[in-house]
Amino acid sequence: MVGFEGQKGEFLIMTKKFLKTGLLLFIFFGFYFISLMAPQKAQAMLLREKSLRESFFTKIMDEISLFSGQSLSQSIRLNYDNPLGVEIIFRNPSIEKAQGIFIVKDEKKKIIKEEEFSLESNIQASFHFFSFSEMKNPKGNNYLIEITNTSKIPLIVAYYNQDVYHYGQLYLGEKFKEGNLQFQIHYQISPIREVVNNFKNHLEGNRLFFLIWLVIIIFITLVVIILAKNYQIDKKKKQ
Amino acid sequence: MIKFIKKNHQLVFWLALGFLTRLIIMPFLAHDDFFLVYGRVTKAFLGEDNFLTYSQPLFHLFHGFGFLIARIFTPVKDIFSVFVEQDLSNLHALKIIFLAKIPFVIFEYLSLYLLLKFFQRKDWLKVTIFWLFNPVNLYVLYAFGRFESAVVFMLLWFFWLLKSQKMAWAALIFGFLILTRTFFIILIPLFSLFLGSNFKEKVRYTFFSLAPFAFWYSYNEFFLKKPQLATIFQEGKHGSYFFESQINIGLGQKIYLFFLAYALIWFFAWVKGRTKNFDLANFLRYFFAILVLYYATSCFHPQYFAWVIPFLAFLVIKPEYKKMIWLLLFLFIPILLFWDNFTTLGLLIPLAEFFNDFSPMNFIDKFFPAVIFLNLVRTLFSAVCFYLLWLVLKDKKENF
């Protein structure tokens, strides 16, 4: 009887162990399959966008109505090379088409792009894309985007009434206006290359700092390794 | 020193590993608010602003250490460009971020030193590992970049003074804690209940604890004519979070959930929790209960959760609490997604600004409604908070 109970006990222990191992394997392979799937989908999401976007728009939206002949300008800074263009939010509740001129000026106020555009009648707030002409090394430079209403009906542009954009200011005509346009800039760059380039620039600009930082890290890593060896010996001694 | 290392080499191993982890991540991660606070501090040091006009002035003053360290190694114009203009393409940006976080590490280790004073030597290792490797401290201090280690240091100093029976000093430090994070003013009713054995003493200690705040308030209100309290409870401000969880009882009348539960805990403490002589364990028990009640019922910013870590360190060495505490800490991680890219991928902006534009919420939305998922996690998080609250209040052991 005792023997039988002992075997039964052993069987139960074995079953429990088997179930535990099975559960661990299930969780491990579950995560493995999820991880196989996730990067592909994440990649697809990134590829779908194709361009890198710098967005400066919020869910809270205010509007500026530009009357006939009125213009506004927003100074921007291009943070990366190869800018494709800029998207600005417009709305046109009128039954007529709205028309305007989009201009990009460089730091010397020289016009580098000028484009006439029109907005269909009865459209809800939506992005309108303006492409940039080719720019030489624009990264880190400031530009001015200007919108002028050339139609008789008001041209309605989305803006946010607080200064959330640190790189530029908004002007209504020549007059400064608090807040900034709601817009996003598109770039054609590789995010990984951008991170690597940025880090390289920081490394080159601050060699001494990064050298000291690296030396400290190597020194502490060595200390940790030595202490880890003692830790193992100590554990074995206790066992 | 060498003797200490030889005697405690396991402890030193974890201390060194913790330090190494921090050194590696420090230069590369920061939230917008890190630059915002340091921007204000830079302006104050350059004479453009006055520390005392800021809400939570002591919190800003603590950042002065970081500014001064950065100032030793970097020209002011670069510090101004990074902190005030938030120009992260500045070649000194990573260095400045690293240097500005050095006080965060110093205060974190000082807090650990104070914390270990509450424990027996046999528990030091467990507490140290918990302190250095819980995701909250690592995230809040070095990824999010908030100086909560200064707040926690003040909190532990306050507890240490209570343990040493230096009540008047403890009250004064609590007063300075309120100037560091105004939130702690909410604990004054509890503080007044426990500190002081008679009415006169209670009034004295309450006066000490409110004096620094009263001084700051009066200075702004009457001297600078800049009212500070008027905006605290406005919609969207941090003070308004207490009032957002509510029960409508009709005719426009509401019951505020946090204050309802706070009042119940306070009455319970008044009737059952008090002892004639001050009992630190009991006081900590109720302090913790109010804190987790706040997390359970109100919206809170990620950095606020660092305040509870010393309490969790007290509890994590007890087997009955261990699992629930680690569950709570890991439930904290998905809650960060409520702020989408700003508290997740956007923290990598020191490396490239485009990280601010990747939205994890949009990604989750492709598989499951992200808001529902997050609110489910938030509900579970609150349930764990309530469970811990109940465990602590029914726990009648001598140690907290």
Chai-1 contact restraints between the chains, C-beta under 6 A:
chainA,res_idxA,chainB,res_idxB,connection_type,confidence,min_distance_angstrom,max_distance_angstrom,comment,restraint_id
A,L52,B,F354,contact,1.0,0.0,6.0,A-B,restraint_1
A,R53,B,D357,contact,1.0,0.0,6.0,A-B,restraint_2
A,S55,B,D357,contact,1.0,0.0,6.0,A-B,restraint_3
A,N79,B,E353,contact,1.0,0.0,6.0,A-B,restraint_4
A,G140,B,S89,contact,1.0,0.0,6.0,A-B,restraint_5
A,H166,B,Q86,contact,1.0,0.0,6.0,A-B,restraint_6
A,E194,B,A352,contact,1.0,0.0,6.0,A-B,restraint_7
A,V195,B,L351,contact,1.0,0.0,6.0,A-B,restraint_8
A,V195,B,A352,contact,1.0,0.0,6.0,A-B,restraint_9
A,N198,B,A352,contact,1.0,0.0,6.0,A-B,restraint_10
A,H202,B,L91,contact,1.0,0.0,6.0,A-B,restraint_11
A,H202,B,L94,contact,1.0,0.0,6.0,A-B,restraint_12
A,G205,B,L91,contact,1.0,0.0,6.0,A-B,restraint_13
A,N206,B,K95,contact,1.0,0.0,6.0,A-B,restraint_14
A,F209,B,K95,contact,1.0,0.0,6.0,A-B,restraint_15
A,I217,B,L23,contact,1.0,0.0,6.0,A-B,restraint_16
A,I220,B,A16,contact,1.0,0.0,6.0,A-B,restraint_17
A,I220,B,L20,contact,1.0,0.0,6.0,A-B,restraint_18
A,V223,B,A16,contact,1.0,0.0,6.0,A-B,restraint_19
A,V224,B,A16,contact,1.0,0.0,6.0,A-B,restraint_20
A,V224,B,L17,contact,1.0,0.0,6.0,A-B,restraint_21
A,V224,B,L20,contact,1.0,0.0,6.0,A-B,restraint_22
A,L227,B,H9,contact,1.0,0.0,6.0,A-B,restraint_23
A,L227,B,F13,contact,1.0,0.0,6.0,A-B,restraint_24
A,N230,B,H9,contact,1.0,0.0,6.0,A-B,restraint_25
A,Y231,B,Q10,contact,1.0,0.0,6.0,A-B,restraint_26
A,Y231,B,F13,contact,1.0,0.0,6.0,A-B,restraint_27
